[in-house]
């Protein structure tokens, strides 16, 4: 009697397996060829007073100089397609093109504080903006 009950139950289990969804495959492990996850690009800025070593990750200065180099760079961005927007009258020292992820500006010191705002439009990520603050210089010292 137990044998007679077991056979129909086995048939029921076997027939119900036809209607179940297949098991999901486990995700493949990452390979060396797999691209890294996208990280949102950032726009960095640093000011390098002429003739002095740079201070990393800062867009200000505490050193008086006749000329400052404002170095802007996109980190984690695409290879090209940039649109750089720099203040009128500020000389470009390098980059600032669609195929460069950096934009270097050359700023002469002045007897008034200067705010130098640089913007970039990054394809697929929108715009980013940084502001460099160059304090007034009086002779060889900050005013």
Secondary structure, 3 states (H helix, E strand, C coil): CHHHHHHHHHHHHHHHHCCCCCCCCCCCCCCCCCCCCCCCCEEEEEEEECCCCCCCCCCCCCCCCCEEEEEEEEECCCCCCCEEECCCCCEEEEECCCCCCEEEEEEECCCCCEEEEEEEEECCCEEEEEEEEECCEECCEEC
